């Protein structure tokens, strides 16, 4: 009897310890961003293959003048962003970066493209990233409300203009899930690059395929702990559901060789979207690399979508 109690207590302790570790890995902010685009084979990693393009784009944006802005999210979290004013332009693009990354890296090869086409750029640090407050990353569950706040704030920066929202990876899911919220009427389009279907689905994928841990019971115990500690439900929202009745046009980009957010997730969201939509599926493109692998196809689609 005593032995059975000891064994049960040990199992419970191990499950709780594994749950705490999983929650930390999945949601807690890091001091330094992690580049999820890097493959195990560093010779063939994105940051090696496209090193020059990324460095050129990073250098360009870092040399551009910007103003700094801080807004308060719906839950009191202070959010930081940069605004790159582009002359007398009346059109602004909100740019939401990905999981444990940063906007300068994720949009390094897109900043100049958008700016040269005449757009103002509003570039926040997602909550629990960079200079924004917050301890927990919530895979778009809370970030979608932050995107909404930034879009309304953009109208105070450029009154009477038009707005677009774009995102990469978790940033794409963020803007897609924001689509079901009450957004400003002047939001003209959403550009989603390799977004995942839902927080729950991407966490399951990472646990099963990347972390090699059993979903039962770990996914469910981590989900329960996240509700209590981080204040969000892994299965409480999804991009698939959000776009079903979306009236805002959406342009989807996704690499067919994406090993982090499976291409099938991009297809599912596209199929679920009930409004005007178009897609560019790029052969051979890894996660977040469609714009790099087939720049012409993506640029042509963006030009048409943005009406420029």
N, C-alpha and C positions, 0 to 999 in steps of 0.2 A: 504493500500500500504506500509506504513512504517512498519507495523507489518510483512508483507510478507518479506520485505527486512531484517528485524531483524532475522526472522526465517531462511532464506536462509544463512545469514552470520553466524549464530550460527551453522547450520549444516555443513557448509564448515569448520568452525573453529574446530568443533569436529572431522571431518574426517581427517583434517590435523594433529591434535594433536594425534589421534589414529594411523595415519600413521607413525609419528615420533617415537612414542612409539614402534610400531611394528618393525620398522627398527632397533631401538636400541636393542630390544630383539633378533632379528634375526641375526644381523651382527656385532655389536660393541664388541670389545674385553673386557674381564673382567680381573680384577687384580688377581682373584683366579679362577682356573678352576672349571667347573661344571661337576659333574659326572652324565651323562644322563642314566647310567646303574641302578641307584638306583630307586627302585619302591616305590610307596607310602607306601606300607606295609614294613617298615624297617626290620622287623623280617625275611622276605623272600627276602630281597634285595641281589643283587649279592655280594656286598661288605661285607655282613654279612655271607652268605653261603660259599663264597670262600675266606674269610678273611685270613686264614692261607696261602693258595696258593699265594695270591696276596702279602702278606707281605714277604714271602720267596723269591719270584721273585724280588720284589723291593729291598730287602736287598742285594741279589746277585748282581744285576746290579749296585747298588750304591757303591759296594765295588770293582768293576772292574775298572782298569785304562783306561783312555780315553784321547783323544786329542780334543781340541775345535776348531771349524772352523766357519768362517763367509764368506758367499758369497753374491754377489749382484744379486738380481732378475732382470728380464727383465725391470721392471719399477723403478729400483733404490732402492727398499726395501732391507734392510740388513737382511739376514736370518742366524740364528744360528743353529749349529748342533754339535753333539758329534760323534766321530769316535772311535769304539772299534776294534783295530787291533788284529787279531787272528793269532799270529805266522807268518808263511810264506804263509798263505792262499791267494789265488789269486781270490777268489770269495766273492763278497760283496752284502749284502742285504740292500736296502734302505727301511726304516720303517717309514711310514707316519701315524700319530695318528689322532684321531677323533675330532669332534666339541667341542670346549671349554674344551678339556681334555689335557692330556700331554702324551708323549711317555712312560714315566716310568710306569704310571698306565696302559695304554692300552696294552702294550706289556710285562707287568710284568711276565706273565707266558709263554712267548714265547722266551724271550731273551736267556735264558740258553739252550733251545732246539736248537736254531739256532747256538749258539756259540759252543755247544758240537758237533754239526755236521760239524764244521770246517769253519763257515762263519765269515767274517768281518761284523760288523754292523755299518751302517751309520744312525744316529738317529737325524733328525732335529726337531726343534720346528716349527710347521706350522706358516705362517704369522699371525700376530695378536694373537699370543700365546707365552707364555714363554719369552725367550730372543730374539726372532725374532721381527723385527719392523712390523708396520702396525696397522691400527685402525680397518679395516673392514675384517670380515670373509666372503669369497665369495663361500663357498660350493663346492670348486673344480674349479671354473671358472678361477681364477687366480692361484690357488694352483697347477693346472696341469702343468703350465709353471715352477713353482718352482721345482716340481718333476723332470722335464726335466733338469733343471739346476743342481740339486743335482746329477743326474745320470752322467752327463758329468763331474762334479767335482769329482765324485768317481773314474773316470778313471785317474785322476791326483794323487789320493792317492795310487791306486794300478794299475799301468800301465800293460796292457796286460792281464787283468783278465776277469772274467765274472760277470754279474750283474743280480740281481733280484730286483723287487720292490713289496713291500707288504704294505697293508693299512687296517685299521679298520674303519668302518663307513664312515665318511667324507673322511678319509684317503684312504679308498678303492675306493671311487668314484674319488678321486684325481688321483690315479694311473691308474684307468680304463680310465679316460678321457685323461690322458697323452698318452695313447696308440695310439691315432690318430695323435700325433705330431711326428716330426722327432727325434727319440730317438737314442742313441748310438747303433751301430750294435751288440754290445756284450751283450745287454739285452736279457736274455734267458727265462724269464718268469715273470708273474704277479700273485700275490696271493691277492685276494680281499675278505675280511671278512666283510660281512653284509653291502655292499655298497648300496646307494640309486640310483634310476634311473636318477634323474636330480635335480639341485638346486630348480627349480620351483615345482616339484612334492613333495619333502620333506617339503618345506615351506608351500605348500597348506595343506599337511597332518597335520602338526603341528598347523597351524591356525585353521583348521576345527575340529580336534579331541582333541588336547591338550589345545589350547587357547580358544576354543569354540567361535570364532568370525566369522562373515560372510565373505566369500571370496569376495563377491561384496559389496562395492567397495574396501575393504581394501587390498586384495591381489594386485589389479591392481594399486592402489595409492602407495603402498609400493614398488612395482616393479618399477614404474616410478621414485620414489625418490631414489631408490638404483642405478639406472642408472646415475643419476645426482651426487649424493653424494658419493657413494661407487664405481662407475665406472664399474658395471657389470650388465648383464641382467639375471634375474632369468631363462628365457627360451632360453638363448643364446647357451647353450651346454647341452649335456646329455651323460651319460655313455652308454646308449642303442645305440646311434648313433656312438659313438667313437669306439665300439668294432665290429661293423659290418664287417669292412674290416681289422681287426687287424690280423697280422701274428704272433704275439707273443703268445705263449701258455698261457692260463689263468686257474688258479685253483680258483674256487668259494667256499666259506664257508658261510653258513647262518643258523641261528637257526630258526626252524619252529614256535617257540613261540615268536619271536621278536615283541615287542610291540612298538618299536621306529621307526625302519626301517622295514616295513612289509616284510615278507618273499616273498610275491608276487613280490616285486621289484627285489629281487635277482633272482627269476625265469625269470622275463622279460629280465634282462640283459644277463643272461645265454642263453636264447633262441635267443637273438639278435646276440650273438657272432658268427662270421663267421669262425674263425680259430679253432685250436686245443684247446679243453676245457674239463674240468671235474669239478664235483661238489660234495661237501659233504653237505647234508642237515641234520641238527641235530635235532632230536625230542626233544622237551622240552627245547631247549636252548633259553634264552633271548638274548637281544642285545649284541653282542660282546662276547658271552660266549660259542661258539661252542667248542673252544679248551679246555675249562674247563669242559663242560658237557660230551663230548665224546672225551677225549684226544686220545684214541687209534685210532679211525677212522680218526681224523684229522692228527695225527702224521704219520699214515701209508700212507695217501694220500700225505702228504708233502714229505715224504721220496721218494716215487715213482716219484712225480712231479719234485723234485730237483735232482733226479738221484743219491741219496746217499745210 
